[in-house]
Amino acid sequence: MQEIFQKVRHKKKLGQHFLKDQNVIDKLIKYISPSISDEIIEIGPGDGAMTKSIINKVSKIIMIEKDSDLVNNLCDILADYPDSRLINDDILKYDLNQLQNPMRFIGNLPYNISTEIIFKMCDCKNVIDMHFMLQKEVVDRLVSEPNSKVYGRLSVMAQAYFDIHKLFDISENVFSPKPKVKSSFVRLEPKRNVFDSKHHENIFYDIVKSAFETRRKMIRTSLSSYLKNDDFLALKIEDKLRAENLTVNNFLQISEYVQKI
């Protein structure tokens, strides 16, 4: 691992911060609890530190890495594992739904696109679970509750699609280059049958987006395109509330109601 680590150059524009502490890697893998039957997708394997520690514990691993300069080193790791492979592509552009088998996802997500990746995962099918390292502030948003300053669109969307468990915080000192913020390790497990149709799901997406685009406005204003005074009464939701005051279930309730109007 150390030899590969020394060969690579970190690219700030890609949000790269490579994990270098084997004790932390071992702790991550303990929480992931891999099985020899597992098929793993690793997003942003970087220098392959976690890959090398987990690849012999699973059926196969598919790495998705955008940085072409890392490809040769990552391919070296795969040399003895013919069922595993590397996809040199941008995770935000790659169609994950073409991977048809149920998959487990892991990754030290690039800091600059971690939120976008979480939103993308909401649309990904055949996910068993996900274990990601993210900025601590992003994980705090993922698990935050209504009436919190960090509760927002990401919180609602992620909690609607996943059961989310913050596992532990990670010091900035175990990465190279050292980031300016702490990280956290989080588990996300998909919820099933949240929406009864794609139409329902699309309405939910639009309502959450509209509500938080003007989060300081009362929902009678921010959701005026969807709901009138009588609708709020029927829903038994106070129209003077703001988006940050509504629970995930409130948003699901509103979207279900709107699709039937």
C-alpha positions in Angstrom: 0.0 0.0 0.0 2.8 2.4 0.9 4.5 2.0 -2.4 1.4 2.8 -4.4 0.7 5.7 -2.1 4.0 7.3 -2.8 3.6 7.0 -6.6 0.4 9.0 -6.9 -0.1 12.8 -7.0 -3.2 14.2 -5.3 -5.4 16.5 -7.4 -7.0 19.2 -5.4 -9.5 19.9 -8.2 -10.8 16.3 -7.8 -11.2 16.7 -4.0 -8.7 13.9 -3.4 -7.7 13.0 0.2 -6.2 9.5 0.4 -6.6 7.5 3.6 -3.1 6.4 4.9 -3.8 4.9 8.3 -4.1 1.1 8.2 -5.7 1.0 11.7 -8.5 3.2 10.4 -8.9 1.1 7.2 -9.2 -2.0 9.4 -11.9 -0.3 11.4 -13.8 0.7 8.3 -13.7 -2.9 7.0 -14.9 -4.2 10.3 -18.0 -2.0 10.1 -18.5 -3.0 6.4 -18.3 -6.7 7.5 -17.6 -8.0 4.0 -18.7 -11.5 2.9 -17.0 -13.7 0.3 -20.3 -13.7 -1.6 -20.4 -9.9 -1.8 -20.1 -7.9 -5.0 -18.6 -4.5 -4.1 -18.6 -1.2 -6.0 -15.9 1.2 -4.8 -16.4 4.8 -5.7 -13.1 6.7 -5.9 -10.6 4.1 -4.8 -7.7 6.6 -5.1 -4.5 4.9 -4.4 -6.2 1.6 -3.6 -5.6 1.6 0.2 -9.0 0.3 1.1 -9.2 -1.9 -2.1 -6.2 -3.9 -1.1 -7.5 -4.6 2.3 -11.0 -5.8 1.2 -10.5 -7.4 -2.2 -9.6 -10.8 -0.9 -12.7 -10.8 1.4 -15.4 -10.5 -1.3 -16.5 -12.2 -4.5 -15.5 -9.3 -6.7 -14.9 -5.6 -6.6 -15.7 -3.0 -9.3 -13.8 0.3 -8.9 -15.0 3.5 -10.5 -12.2 6.0 -10.7 -12.2 9.2 -12.7 -8.5 10.0 -12.4 -6.7 8.3 -15.3 -3.3 8.8 -13.6 -4.4 6.3 -11.0 -5.5 3.6 -13.4 -2.2 1.7 -13.8 -1.6 1.4 -10.0 -5.2 0.2 -9.5 -4.9 -2.3 -12.3 -1.9 -3.7 -10.5 -4.1 -4.4 -7.5 -6.5 -6.3 -9.7 -3.9 -8.5 -11.4 -4.6 -11.6 -9.2 -8.4 -11.0 -9.2 -9.8 -11.7 -12.7 -13.4 -11.3 -11.7 -12.8 -7.7 -10.5 -12.4 -4.7 -12.8 -11.8 -1.0 -13.0 -14.1 1.5 -14.7 -12.2 4.7 -15.6 -15.1 7.1 -15.6 -16.8 9.9 -13.8 -19.2 8.5 -11.2 -21.6 11.4 -11.8 -21.9 10.4 -15.5 -21.8 6.6 -15.2 -25.1 4.8 -15.3 -25.0 2.6 -12.2 -28.3 0.9 -13.1 -26.5 -1.0 -15.8 -24.9 -3.0 -13.0 -27.8 -5.4 -12.6 -26.7 -7.6 -9.7 -27.4 -6.4 -6.1 -24.3 -4.5 -5.0 -22.7 -3.1 -1.9 -21.1 0.3 -2.3 -18.1 1.7 -0.4 -15.9 4.7 -0.9 -13.9 7.6 0.4 -16.0 10.1 -1.6 -14.3 13.1 -3.2 -15.1 16.0 -1.0 -16.1 18.4 -3.8 -18.8 16.1 -5.2 -19.9 14.0 -2.2 -23.4 15.7 -2.0 -24.0 15.1 -5.7 -23.0 11.5 -5.3 -25.6 11.0 -2.5 -28.3 12.5 -4.7 -27.3 10.2 -7.5 -27.5 7.2 -5.2 -31.2 8.0 -4.6 -31.9 6.9 -8.2 -29.7 3.8 -8.0 -31.4 0.4 -8.0 -30.2 -2.9 -6.7 -28.3 -1.4 -3.8 -27.8 -3.6 -0.7 -26.1 -0.9 1.4 -23.5 1.8 1.2 -20.6 2.7 3.5 -19.0 6.0 2.7 -16.4 8.4 4.2 -17.7 11.9 3.9 -17.0 15.3 5.4 -18.4 15.3 8.9 -20.5 18.4 8.1 -22.2 16.4 5.2 -22.9 13.4 7.5 -24.3 15.8 10.1 -26.7 17.1 7.4 -27.6 13.5 6.4 -28.7 12.6 9.9 -30.1 15.9 11.0 -33.6 16.4 12.2 -36.2 19.1 11.6 -35.7 22.6 13.2 -31.9 22.2 12.9 -29.7 24.7 11.1 -28.2 21.9 9.0 -31.5 20.2 8.1 -32.2 20.8 4.5 -32.9 19.3 1.1 -30.1 16.7 1.4 -31.4 15.6 4.8 -35.0 15.1 3.5 -34.0 13.3 0.3 -31.5 11.0 1.9 -33.7 10.1 4.8 -36.7 9.4 2.5 -34.6 6.9 0.5 -32.3 5.4 3.2 -32.0 4.4 6.8 -28.9 6.3 7.8 -26.4 5.5 10.6 -23.5 7.7 11.5 -20.8 5.2 12.6 -17.8 7.2 13.8 -15.8 10.3 13.1 -12.4 10.2 11.5 -9.5 12.6 12.2 -8.1 14.8 9.4 -4.7 13.5 10.4 -5.1 10.1 8.8 -5.4 11.5 5.2 -2.9 12.8 2.7 -3.1 15.6 1.9 -4.6 16.5 5.2 -8.0 18.1 4.7 -9.2 21.1 6.6 -12.2 19.3 8.0 -13.0 16.2 9.9 -14.6 13.2 8.2 -17.2 10.7 9.3 -18.1 7.1 8.3 -21.7 6.5 7.5 -23.9 3.5 6.6 -27.0 4.0 4.3 -29.5 1.2 3.8 -32.2 1.6 1.1 -35.8 1.8 2.1 -38.2 -0.2 0.0 -41.5 0.8 -1.6 -41.3 4.4 -0.5 -43.2 5.6 -3.6 -46.1 3.9 -5.3 -45.1 5.3 -8.7 -42.5 7.2 -10.6 -44.9 10.1 -10.8 -45.2 10.1 -7.0 -41.4 10.1 -6.7 -41.0 13.0 -9.2 -43.6 15.1 -7.3 -41.8 14.4 -4.0 -38.5 15.5 -5.6 -40.0 18.7 -7.0 -41.8 19.6 -3.7 -38.7 19.2 -1.6 -36.7 21.2 -4.0 -39.2 24.0 -4.1 -39.6 24.1 -0.4 -35.9 24.5 0.3 -35.1 26.9 -2.6 -36.7 29.5 -0.4 -36.3 27.9 2.9 -36.9 31.1 4.9 -40.4 31.5 3.4 -43.5 29.9 4.9 -44.6 26.9 3.0 -47.9 28.6 2.0 -45.6 30.7 -0.2 -42.9 28.2 -1.2 -45.4 25.5 -2.1 -48.2 27.7 -3.5 -47.8 26.1 -6.9 -48.9 22.8 -5.3 -51.2 23.6 -2.3 -53.9 26.1 -1.4 -55.3 27.0 2.0 -57.9 24.2 2.0 -55.2 21.7 1.1 -53.1 22.6 4.1 -56.2 22.1 6.2 -56.9 18.8 4.7 -53.3 17.7 5.3 -53.5 19.1 8.9 -50.2 20.8 8.3 -49.7 24.4 9.5 -49.1 26.7 6.4 -47.0 29.1 8.5 -44.3 26.5 8.9 -41.1 26.7 6.9 -39.4 23.9 5.0 -36.9 23.3 7.9 -39.9 22.6 10.3 -41.4 19.8 8.2 -40.5 16.1 8.8 -39.6 13.7 6.1 -43.0 12.1 6.6 -44.6 15.5 6.1 -43.0 15.8 2.7 -44.0 12.3 1.8 -47.6 13.1 3.0 -47.7 16.2 0.9 -46.4 14.5 -2.3 -48.8 11.7 -1.9 -51.7 14.2 -1.5 -50.6 16.3 -4.5 -50.4 13.4 -6.9 -54.0 12.7 -6.2 -55.3 16.2 -6.8 
